[in-house]
Amino acid sequence: MRRVLGATRFVVAIPAVAAILGGILLMLQGSVATVMVIIDTVWFGADLKTTTVDVLTAIDAILLGTVLLVIGYGLYELFVDADLPVPAWLRVTTLDDLKSKLVGVVVAIIAVIFVGVLVDANRAADVMSYGIGAGAIVAGLALFSYATRKDQTDAKVVRTRTTEG
């Protein structure tokens, strides 16, 4: 029974791979959209406001793809293979690591969306309402991260005690 329960962790490989594939798809679409904006601007002379909004929209897709990659790599690394060859900044050893990486990327996405609204908005009230909403979400994420973070020294003490005793 223990072996069967232990093997169920490999089920996480399915959503991990799906998240990675979805991330790659969004990154490709965002890259293609960026190239198309460049072509439209150079050959057809698109105006600055349209170009800015289109580039920010493409970058938003690329950032969302990055979120999916981080989720996919993190889940795979946590549940299936802790020795996955990823850069040190992408290494995930706990769910808290994954959470903090995701919060950082989500904040970046919110910033890109807000800048897009700022450039595209025709009324100050629109910018103000989106800004307040974006600020509230970022503040909530910061509060959530602070309230749920694990003190690294406490975690090391617990690991040391469990390995010694």
N, C-alpha and C positions, 0 to 999 in steps of 0.2 A: 504494500500500500504506500509506503514511504517513497519508493522509487517512482511509482505512478504519479504521486503528487509532485515530486521534484521535477518530473519531466514536463508537467503542465506549464512550467515557466517558458518553454520553447514556443508556446502559443503566441507569446508576445512578439515573436519574430514576424508574424503576419502583419499586424498593424504597424510595426516598425518599418518594414519594407514598403508598405503602402504609403506611409508618411514620407519616406525618402523619395519614392517615385513621384508622389504629388508635388514635393518640393522641387524636384528636377523639372517637372512639367511647368510649374509656375515660373521658375527661373528662366527656362527657355522662352516661354511666352513673353515675359517681361523684357528679355534681351531682344527678341524679334521686334517687339513694340518700340523699343528704344531705337533700333536701327531704322524702322519705318519712320519714326519722327525725324530722325536725322535726314533721311532721304527727302521727306516732304519739305523740311525746312530749307535744305540746300537747293533742291530743284524747283520747288513750287513757291518758296518764300512765305511759309506760314508765319503768322504774327507771334510776337514774344509771349503774350498771355496764353495762347493756345499751346504753343510749344512747351511752356513751363508746366502747364497742367498735364499735358500728355506725358512728358518725361517723369513727372512725379507719380503719375498713375502707374507707369511701367516700373519705376523703382519700388513702389508699394507692392507690386506683384513679386518682385525679386525678394524683397524683405519677408513677405509672407512665405515664400518658398524657403527662405533661410530658417524661418520658425519651424516649418515642417521637417527640414533636415535635422535641426537640433533635436526635435522631438523623436524622430526616427532613430538617430544615432544614440541618443540618451537612453531610450527604452531598450534598444538592442544591447547596449553596453551594460545596463543595469541588470537585465534579466537573462541574457543569453551568453555574451562573451565580454568579460571585463577587460580583455586584452585587445580590443578593437584598435587598430592603428589609426588614431586620430590625433590632430595637433593637441598640445597640452591645454590650450584655452578651451577646447571642446571636450576634454575629458570629464566624464560624469561618474562620480563614485557613490552619490546618494541622491535620493529624490529631491533634497534641498538644493543640490548643485543644479539639477535639471530645472527646478522651479526658478532659481535666480537667473539662469541663462534665458529662460523664456520671458521672464518679466522684463529683462533688459531689451530683448528684441521687440516685445510688444510696445514698450515705451517708444522705441525708435519708429515703429509703424504709426503709432498715434501722432508723433511729431510730423511725419511725412504727410499724413492725411490732413492734419491741421494746416500745414503750409499750403497744401493744395486748395483747401477751402479759403485760406487767406488770399491767395492769388486769384481765385475764381469768383470770390464773393463780390457782389455789387453793393451790399448794404453793410454798414457797421454792425447792425444788430445780429446778422448772421455770423459774422466773425466772432463777436462777443459770446454768443450762445455756444458756438462750437469750442471756443477757447475755454470757457468755463467748464464745459462738459469734459474736454480733454484733460484739463487740469485736475478735475475731480477724479477721473479714472487713474491718472498717474499718481495722485496723492493716495488714492485707495490701494493701488498696487504697492506703493512704498510702505504704507502702513501694514499691509498684509505681509510683505517681506520681512519687515522689522519684527512684527508680532510672532511670526512662525519660524524665525531663523533659529538654528541650533548653534549654541556656543561651541566653537571648534575645540576649545580646551576641554570642555566637558565630554565631548565625543571621544577625544583621545584618551581621557582617563577611563571611560567606560570600555573602550577597546583594549586598553592595557590590562584592566582588571579581568576581562573575560578571557584574554589569552593567557594570563598568569594563573588564574584560579580555575 
